[in-house]
């Protein structure tokens, strides 16, 4: 049934059970009907009443946790679900917690997945992964970079070299952070004094060197961090994506453990080994400052809207107020049949403003069609497709955006989106999760920059959300625009991103641009049966069209679990998956995908 039907059921139950509302099963039934009708606060009250009537009932707390989650009250939802788990609803509560990005609070019902707090145990399992035998035997020269007065650190690193199962290496200690002259055909490996190499580290690098045509081979690492008692333990892993020319080119963001062909090989192909092959001294990173340049292009902002005057007005105001060059911003409002007098008045006001156009769209809502109409009416060099339920928070966002779009190899640019409560709504997309494409960072505090700082970084992504998606006009026209015939509302944004990647262009997640997003205020969540059917239909079309490209994600390290919430658990990958990732990463451009399947 639809939410409106459940609301009618709730009203009937209230009428029929007025004399019995203090009974447990009445409270459960009422709470369920209210939750399914999206009357979350009322349902919370009923489930809370049920938990008081039967304090030992796991069902009441499980239902309460779901109601809190629907209301967006994450901390309270987690507390209720933990209580349900302690009372016996272990599996059901655990699944809810994992879906909510709270695996650390969930019972261990999936022993093959390790919670973030369980990293030391996970790291110990990785130590059992022996490198395959290399078909050739490359020689490594290891430069141990040091500074005066740290003999213990040097000895730590040399001891880890002596434990290497792979024997073909030499080493030298240097206080010069540069590569030295070594024998032709050898590989150079520069590491910091104090680094402990995994016993299989050189073996894995040797296998990757013999199995691929890489110029540079890099791996993941973790770091020495203090535990609650002050002792040094392994933690804070840095699990890299496949080669990301955008992210790795920024100061302090490139891989710290890497081997390079020498002498003086040009780093054309980078190969990634998705294993933690070293533990390194902690290297605090300074916050990245976005590079900006004066914007000389005109940015056309296309905003579909229908009867949301307060949201639309705030969207336009903040967009222009935060722009470095508001005179270079063109606004194209695509009005999808608004009828409210206050909306009509606002549109009339906007229509007479300079560089502002209102495009009528009197047809059933079709996100792709609305944006294509807006693009056809726009005159800018760059096109930004923006939801009307957003507010710009970043000063000089237009300079940052134009700077990224002006780079010829970049194709599509997205931004970080946060909820009004200060948590992240979108930090890029992850492909290949068990429930399909998934927003990164969802529900996490926006002050948290994410694993390796990825949610604050400017980097490549599998895709970005259509709530804020920008591209150059010529590229938009070359891709054919959004697919309004088959992907009317959902997945057209992801489809556009894959079209750009098929052309060899990068999809950029710009963590330096942040916008507030009142997600789905304008058209509601996908909770009705009709909406769920539409989402399923369009997802099937998207997956059939792109095949493996809609699942494989060069930005998602195989050490991260794909069940539940992304970046919320570790998994030991199969040997075949490790080797496949290494080969795939060695391509000239591992982010480029094949052309359309249909």
C-alpha positions, 0 to 999 in steps of 0.5 A: 500500500501507499503511505496515504493508505497506511495513514488511513489504516492508522486513523482506523486503528486509533478509532477502533482501539481508543479504549486499548491504546495502552496495550502492547500489540495496539501500540506496535500495530499503530506505530507500524501503520504510522511509520509506513505512512511516514508519520515518523514522530507519531510512530516513535511515540507509539513504539516508545510506549510499546518498549515501556510496556514490555521492556524486554521486547526486542521487537519494540526496540527494533521497530523504534530504531527503524522509526528513528531512522526514518525520522533522520535521528541517527544517534537515537536509532543506533541506540534503539537498535543496539538495545534490540540486539542485546535483547535477542534481535541480533541478526535483524538489528545487526543488518539495520546497523550495518545499513546505517553505517554503524557496523562498529555498534552491530553484533558480529553476525558477518565474521568475514567482515571486520568492523573499523574498530577491529582493524588490528585483527584484520591486519593480522589476517592480511599477513597470511597472504603470500605473494605469487611467485614472480615470472622474473626476478627484478632487483630492488634498491631500497633507499631508506630516507632518514635524518640525523639522530634516529638510529632506532628508526633505521634499524626498525626498517632494516630489520623489516628488510631482512625478513623479506621472503623475496631475496633480490634487494639491496639497501642504502641509508640516505638523508637526501629525499631523492632517487639515486643511481642504481643498476639499469633494469633495477627498481627503486623503492624510497621509504622513510626510516621507521617504516616496517615492511610486510614480509611479503612486500617486495614479493608482491611488488616483484610479482606486479612488476613481472605481471604488468607493464607498470612504470610505478607500483604502489600499495596501501599502508597503515600507520603507527598510532597510540592506543588507549594506553599510549602504546604504539599499534597499527591503525589509520590505514590508507587504502588507495584507489587505482591511479587518480591523477587528480588526487595524487597530484595534490601535495601530501596525497600521493602514495607513500610506498611506491617502487619505480623503474629506474633510472629516470623512467617516466611514470606513464602507467601506475599499478596498485597493489590493494594490500597493506604492505607497510606500517609507517610513521604517522604523517599528519596531512594539512587541509587542502586549499582549493585551487581557484582562478578567475572565471572567464566563462559563463556558467548556466545554472539549470534549476528544475522546480515546481511549487517550491518558492521558499526553496527556490528563492533560497537556492538562487540567493545563495548561489549568486551571493557566494559566486565570485563573479555573479555577473557570469552566472546565467539562471535557467529556471525550468518551471514544471507546471507551478500553480501556487500564487506565491510561486508564480509571483517569484517566477515573475520576479526572477524573469525580469532579472538580468541573465535569468530565464524561466522555461515552462515545462507543462508535462509530468515530471521528467528530470532528464527532460526538464534539464535537457530543455534548460540546457537548450535554452542556456547560453553558457560555456559551462552547464550546472544542473542543480536541484532547487532544494540546495543552498550554496555554502562555498565562497567563489564556488564558480571559480573552483568549478570553472577551473576544473571544467576548463581542464580538457581531461575533465568531463563532469564535476560534482560537489559535496552535499550535506543535510541540514543537520550537518551530516553528509548526504553525498560524497561521490558515488560508490559502484558495486555495493550489494544494494547497487550504486551508493552515496559515499559518506551518507550520515557521517558528520560533515566535519569528518573528511573520510578515509584518507580525507576523500570526502574533502578532496578533489578526486576522481569518482565513479559518478556524482549526484544529479543534485549538483552536476556540471559539465562543458556545453560541448561535452554535454551535446556530444554525449547526447544529454540526459536520457529522457526516454529511458531514465526519466528520473533516476540514474540519468546522472550516473548514466551521464557520468559513464558516458563521459568516462567512456569518452576518456574524460574524468568524473571529478568529485570536488570536495572543495565545493559544499552545498546544503541539500534538503534531499527529496523535499521537492518530490519525496523519497522513493517509498511508495510502491509506484516509485519503488517500481520505477527505481527498480525498472530504471536501475535494471536499464542502467545495469543492462546498459553498462554491464560491469562498468556499473559495478566495477569501481576504480575508486573503491579498494577491494579491502573495503567490504561491499555489504552494508554501508560503504567504507564501514568494514574491512574484508580479506579479498580472494587471491584472484580478486587481488590479482584482477585488481592489479592487472586492471589498475595497470591499464593506461586509464583504469577509469575509462569504461567501455562504450554503451552496451545498448 
